[in-house]
Amino acid sequence: MSSSSLLILMIVVFLLLVVLTGTPIAVALGLAAIFELIMQGSTPLMIAPQRIYNGINSVTLMGIPFFMLVGSIMERSGITQKLIDFANSLVGWLRGGLCYVGVLTGILMGGISGSAPADTAALSSIMVPSMERSGYPKAFSGALMASSGTLGIIIPPSMPMIVLASITGISVGKLFLGGIIPGIMIGVSFMLVCAVTCIVRGYDKDHATHFSPKQVLRTLRHAILPIIAPLIIVGGILTGIVTATESAITAVAYTLFLAMVVYRTIKPRDLPEMFVESAIGASNVMFIIGTSSLFAWILQSNNFQQVILGIFGDSVNNKLWVMLVVNLVFFIGGFFLEGTAMQIMFIPVLLPIVQAANIDLVAFGVTVICNISVGNLTPPVGVCLYVAANSAQAKVENIIREIIPFVLITLLDIAILVLFPQLITAIPQMMK
């Protein structure tokens, strides 16, 4: 068989394993890649463990388990509740206020944990019961919390941005800064969807709470320490005091200090369980990175780049056309692939084309991250979708219907970012 036929067969095997048998992404990637090597016959199988090891052998990637631990600390320590209380004092008095509270808290939490599933779990466990008591359906509440949780990978710090930086060499600090405006913009868009939904469906029509400056100051006093965490994390990277990995360790130390010393909501006996939980979560991510690295190496070694170049044709210098294809690749891929796997498989192939089109790499990177956030919401792989469904105790199919407007508004926001990349690059350029 020709190399192109083997590549197509490898991709088909992967999709069959994921879609038909429900095989975990990491396992499906590894099995499909090894199947291709066996069919090819000319490459020793010893290359598989070597490539998997090389895929995870990165200092930058060492920050992932620490950011996952931060998410676990936030969920167990009550920090999430303090952020919710502060967000409630700011926007809870409006009609549909609980919706806005969920989105605003998602933005605030995104500035600390950097993990969409962790943020979704923490938000859903607290906000969905509160929204249900106020008359919101479980499915709508779950969809909103899943959407708000995805803001955690756009607002800095962000684990997918760390992975992206390790692949491309783009500055982690610039990626972090580039995500600020898009994250806030998408969050505001979610609020607009909520406002329209509340009016059309009549949710919260008897809302009678008034804005209270005293309440804002009171809740701010309790939430100020978690709120300044992003300044410590991102500021440390930008000033060169710490690397991205060291910033993750700093975030763990800071949130543990808040939880164990300031708030005293976590005891030493709670730490082993949290460490094990984070280690397991990080192992899953690293497994995906390793097997997707092997999968990507096979694609590249068999000139898969030429297939992508054929899609562009003579339009490789057209920035809008290149970004349209990039967005389509990551949007469609998001239905079947976890975000980390997509980055490792596609970015090495697309990066030379993006560079040839003279597209700003920070704008390219943040746009990719925004597409990955959409992938967290789309079945069959969308992890935030299932986390929210589990927390809300609602049927996944009902949440999928409710999540469609949030996906569509995010796609509109991505289109705006492609047309106006200055929204991404403005802050990074100010920090030169």
N, C-alpha and C positions, 0 to 999 in steps of 0.2 A: 504493500500500500504506500501511496505517496505521503510525504510529511503533512501536506494540507489535509488529506483524508484522515490521518491519524489525529490531528488537532481537532477536527470536527467531531470525531468519534469520542475523544477524551471529554470534550465539552458536553456531548450528548449523554455520556455515562454519568458525568457529574450531575446534570439536571435530572436525570432519571432517579439517581440516588436520593436527591434532595426532595423532589416533588412527589415521586411515587412511593418511596419507602420511608420518607421522613428521617433519613440519615443525617446526623449532625453535620453542619457545614464543614468543620475541620476534617472530619473523617472522610466525607465525600470528596473533598479536594484531594486528600492524600491518596485515597483508593483510585480515583480517576487518573491521577498523575502516574502512579505506579503501574496501572493497567496500560497506559500509553508507553511507558518505558519497556514493559514486557513485549508489547506488540511491535515496538520499534526494533528491539533485539540487539542493537548496536551499542547501547549505553549500559554500562554495569549498574546494577541496582544499588550498589554502594553509594551512588551519587545522591540517592534520596535522603538518607539521614544526614549527609554532609550539607545538602542545600537547606534542609529544615533547620539544622543547627546554625548555619550562616544567617538564616533569616531572622533569628532572634538574638544573635550575638551583637547587640548594639547597646551602647551606654545610654543613649537617649531613651530606648524602650524600657529601661529599668524604672522609669518614673511611673509606668502604668500601674503596678501593684500598689504603689503608695497613694495614687489618686483614688484607686478603688477603696483603699482603707479609709480615706477621707470621707467618701460617700457613706460608708458603713458607720463611721463615727457620728456623722451628722444625723443619720436616721435614728440612731439609738440614744443620742445625747439630749435631744430636745432642741437642738439648734434650729432645726426645720420649723418647729412650732414658734420660736421667737421671730423668725423671719416672716412667717405667716401672719403673726399678730401685728408686726410692723406694716406689712403690706395691706392688711385689713384696715388699719388706721388711716392709710393714705387713700385707698380707693374703695374700701368696703361700704362706704356710705352711699355710693352711687347705685342706681338700679342695675341689677346684674353684678353687684359688687363682688360676690364670691367668685365669679368667673374671672374678674380682673385680678383678684387676689391670687388666684392660682397661677395666672400668667406672670404677674409681677414677682411672685415668689420663685417661679421657675427661672426668671432672669437673675434674681439674687443668688439662688442656689447654684446656678451655672457658673457664677464667679468664684465658687469655692471647690466644688467636687470634680467638674470636668467629665462626668459620666452620665449619659442620658438615661440608661436603665436605673441607675441608683437614684437619680433625681425623680424619675417617674414613680418609683416605688415609694419614696419618702412622701412625695406630694399626694399620691393616691390614697395612702393609708390614713392621712389626716383630712384631706379636702373632700374626698368623695362622700364620706358619711355626713359631713357638715352640709354639703350641697344637697344631699338626698333629704335631710331634715328640712331644708328650705324649699323643697318642691321640685328640684331638678331631677330628671330621670338619670338612672345609673349610667346608661349608655352614653349620654351626652357628657356627664361629669367625667367618666373614664376617658372618653375621647379628648376632652380638654386637657386633662392631666397628662395624658400620653404626649400630646402636642407640646404642652408647656415643658415637659421633661426633656424634649429634644433640643430645647434652647441651651441645655447644659454643654453641648459639644460645639456650639457656635460662640457663646460668650466665653472669654478666657477665664481660667485655663481650660484646655480641652485635650483629652487623650487622643482623639483622632488627629488633631493638629500636631501632636508630638510624633505620631506615626508618620504623618505626611512629611514633617521636617526630616525625619531619619531617612526617608526614601529620596527626597529631592535635594536636601542641603539648604532649603529655605530657612531663614532665621525663625526660630520658634517665637521669639519676642515680636517680630513683625507680623507673624500669623495671628498671634494672640491679639495684638492691637487691631489688626484688620477685621477681626470678628466682632468688635464692639458695636459698630453702627449696624451691620446686618442683623446681629442678634436682637438689638433693641427694635429695629424696624420690623422684623418678623413677629416679635412679641406684641408690638402695637397692632399689627395686622390681625393677630389672633383676638385681640380685644375688640377690634371692629367686627369680626365675625360673631363674637359673643353678643355685642350690642344689637346687631341685626337679628340674631336668633332670639334674644330675649323679647324684642319688640314683636316679631312675627308670631312667636309661640306663646307670648303672654307670660313668660317666666318672671317671677319677682316683681309683679306689677304693684304690689302693695308695700313696696319698700319704703320705710319711713325714717331711716337713720340719718343723722346729720353729721357733717364734718366737725371734728373736735381737735383743735390744735393741741390741747392738753394730752389727748390720747396719743397723738403722733409723738410728742416729746417723751411720754412715758414708755411707749413701746420701743422708740428709738434707743432709749437708755439701755434697754435689755438686749437690743439687737446690734448695737454699734460695734461690738467686738467681732462678731461674725462678718459684719458688712465690710470691715476694713481688711479682712483676709485676702480678697483679690488684690488689693493694693500692695500687700506684703509679697504675695506670690509673683504677680506680674512685675511689680517694681523691682524685685530682686533680680529678675532675669534681665530687664532693660538696663539696669545699672551695672550689670556684670558681676554683681556680688555672688550670685549663684547661677548654676546651669539649670536647664529644664528639669533634670532629674533631681538636683539638689532642692529645687523649688517645691517639688512634690514631697520630699522629706520634710521641708520646712512647713508645708501645709499640714502634714500629719502631726508634727510636734505642736503646732499652734492650736489645731482643733482638739488634740488630746489635752492640752493645757486648759483650754476652755471647758471641756467636758469633765475633767477630773479635778481641777483645782478651783476654777471660777464657778461653774454651775453645779459641780459635784453630782452629776447624773450618771456617770460611768464609774464603776468600781474596778479595782485591779482584777477581780475574779471574772469580769466581763471580757477582758482583753484576749485570752486565748481563743475564745469562740470567734471574736471579730477578726483576729489574725488569720485563723483557718479559713473563714468565709472569704476574706479578701484574697488569700493565697489561691483558693480554688477558682475564684472568679478570674484572677490574673492568669492562672494556668490555662484556662479555657481560651482567653484572648491570645496568649502566646502560642498555643497549639494552632489556632487559626492563622496567626502570622507565619508560623513555620511551614505548614502545609501549603498555604497560598503562595509562599515564596518558591516552593518547589514547582507548583502549578505555573506560576509566572515565568520561572526560568525555562520551562519546557516551551511555553508560548514564544518567548523571545529567541531561544536557540533554534526554533523552527521558522523564524522570520515572520511571526505573526504581525510585526510592525507593517509589513508590506500590505497586509489585508486592510489595516486601518488606513494606510496611506491611499489605498485604492478608493476608500470612501470619500476622501477629501478631493481626490483628483487634482485639477488645476487650481483649486480654491484654497490651497494650503496657506496662502498669504492673506486670506480674508478672515479677519479677527472674529467677526460675528459668526461666520460659518463654522470656524474651528470651535468656538465656544458652544455653538448649538450642538455639534456632534459630541463634545465633551459632556454636556449636560444630558444628552440622550443616553450616552453610554452609562453614566452613573445613575440616572433615573430608572432606566430599564433594569440595569444590574441590581438595583436596590430591592427589586422584587424577589431575587433569588440568592443574593450574596450579602453577607455581613459586611459592614462598612470597611473594616480593616482589610479583609480579603480583597475587596474591590480596589482599594488603594494600591496594594502590593501587586495586583494583577495588571491593572490598567495604567497606573501613573507612569511607570517606566516606559511604556509604549507611547503614551500621549505626550509626555514631557518634551521630547525633541520637537514634536510638531507645534506645540504651544510656544516654544522658544523661537522656532523658525517664523512663526506668525508675529513675533515681537509682542506677545501678551505679557503683561505684568504677572510675575509668578505668584506674588502674594494674592492678587485678585483671582488668579486661577485656583490657588489653593483654597481660599475661603469659599469660593463658589462650589468647589468639590465637596467641602465639608457641609455646606447647606444642602446639597443633594443627598449626602449621607444621612442627614437629619430626616429627610423625607423617607429614605429607605427604612428608617426605624419605625415608620408608621404604616408601611405597606406590606400586606401579606404576600407570600406565606412566611417570610423571614422576619418581618418587623418586630423586633424584640420589645419595644416600648408598648406596642399594641397588646401583646400578651401579658406583660407586667401589669398594665392598667386594667385589663379584663379580669385578671386574677384578684387584684386589690378591690376592684369595684364589684366583684362577684356578678358580672354581667356577661352575656354571651358575646363572643368575639365578633360574630356576624353583625350584631346590633351596633357595636362600637365602630366597626368598619364603615357602616352607613353614616354614622355621626362624624367620622373623622374626615370624610371627603372634602368638606369646605375648608378645613385647615390645611389639607394637602394642596388644594387648588390655590389658596391664597399664598402659600409658601412658594409654589411654582411661579406665581406672578411676581413675588418679591425677587426670586432668582433672576427672572427676565429683566427686571429693573436693574439689578446688580450687574448683569452682563452689559446692558446698554450704558450704564453709568458706573464704571468700575472705580471712579473717584470716591464713591461711598465706602469702598473697602480700603483704598490706598491713602485716603486723606490723613488719617491719624498716624499710620506708620511713617509717612513722609514728613510729618511734623516732628517726629522724634529722631530724625537723622542727626 
